[in-house]
Amino acid sequence: MRRQFPDLEEVRLEVTPRWPVRIPRGNAPDGVMRDRGGVRERLLHVDGLPVIVRAAQPASDRIVFGAWASERAAAEEGIARMRFAFGVDDDLRPFYERFRFDPLIGPSVRARPHIRVFRRPEPFEALAWAVTEQLIDFGRAAAIQRAMVRALGPRCARTGLRDVPSAAAVAGAAPARLEAMDLKGTRAIALIRAAREVASGRVDLRDPDHERGWLRLRAIPGIGSWTQEMLAVHGQGRYDQIPAGDLGYLKLVGYLTTGNPRERVTEDEVREFFAPYEGWAGLAGAHLIRSPVLATGRRSAPAAARAA
């Protein structure tokens, strides 16, 4: 990452992760993260200031960050947010030691200790994108997200990168404008109301007391448990939460407990299934969908689930 913005404050940082990690590759489906030859590039905004952040992993035990902004503090905060998004500073040894021989997720934990739950550098991103993903397939949701980024997200002329719209930008949008991007009317209204709560400061998504904000958001029609749990896992770093209403988990747990690939369980049954992974349900879920146990055949899956 060579110096490209001589008029901006530049911060470079080389980090040795506390636990094995691999930064994701490829361009993001919503269009805000770009991959250039293994260098991940993202535009963020810190207190209204644009920050260009780049990250590369030249070796498995080393990640190099670079950030450029008009103020050094903003560049440093941009790096901190991307470290959070990639889970660079997460120490997962307690999870590994506790569950590496678990009948269901143990094979994945041993083979893929680097797995993280993908996060957003801004919690409002996770909240907004969760609303767009409610009850529709991911491809359609990604198209809505790209449309929102193009229409409402700020753009960096130097790089061509765009950022996700801020809470204030979404709060000021008319529901009809979001509907024109294929977002259902009730979800558009729910998203705008949630954005107004965040933009006004009535809900602080960075407050360590997450539950207080969750309660206020859940009072908004259209913001249910799944949306709140997606925010918790992907926006606030809560490994103890799992989006129990996710169709993938409803079907997966149904299959594991009955052997019927068409069986679906309830949200409460998903939470009950992941109760033994107390404190780590979100990460356990990420491993479960990758576990070799699922490839051993339909008959063995329910037995493995009961053993776990």
C-alpha positions, 0 to 999 in steps of 0.5 A: 500500500504505497502513499497515494494521498499526500494531502491527507493524514496517513496512518499505517499499522501492522497487526498480529492477530490474537487468534488466527484470522483471514480477512475476506476476499472479493468485492462486497455484494452491496458494493462498498468493499472493494478487493484490489489484488488482495487489498481490501478497500473501504470508505468510512465516515468518522464524525462526518469526515471521509476516511479511506481504509485499506487492509492487506494480509501478506502473511497468515499472522500479519495484517497491514492497515492503512488509512487516510483522512484530513485528521489523524484521529479520524484515520485511526478510528477508521482502522479501529472500525475495520479491525472490529469488522474483521475480528482481528482483536478477538481472542477465540481460544476460550471458544476453541478449548471448550468446543474443539471436541464438540460432536457437531461443531468440533470438526469445523472448530479444529479445521477452521479456527480462523472462522469469524462472524462477518461484521459491519464497521458501523452498527447502523449498517448492520441494522439497516441491511438487516431490515432490507434482508427481511423475508427475501432472498439475499440476491434481491436484498443486495440489489436493494442495498446497492441501490441505497448506496448509489442514491444515498451513500456519500462518494469519494471522488478520489477512489470512486468508493461509496459509503453506506448511507448514514442514519441521518441520510436514511432518516431524511428519505421519504418512504416512497424513495426507498420503495422505488428501490424495491424495499417493501413499504412497511419495511421502508417505514420501519427502516426510516423510523429506526434511522430517526431513533439513531440519528436523534441520539435516542438510540446509541448503537455503540452504547455498551448497554446494548439491551437498552437500545434493543428495547427501543428499536423493538418497539418499532413495528417491523423491527423484530427479534431477528433484526435485533439479533442480526444487529447484535451479531453483525453490528455489535460483536455479540458472539452470544446472540444468534439470529434464530429466525433466520431461515437457514437455522430454522431448516438446519436445526429441523434437519438435525433434530428430525432427519427430515430436510424439509422440517422447520423448527421455531425460533425458540427451538433454535435458541434451545438447540444452541443453548449448550453454546452459551456465550458463543451461540453466534460463532457456533452457528457459523461453524455448524453450517460448515461442519463436516457432520452435515456431510455424513448423511441424513441418518447420522445427523439427528444422532449427532445432534442428540449427542451434542 
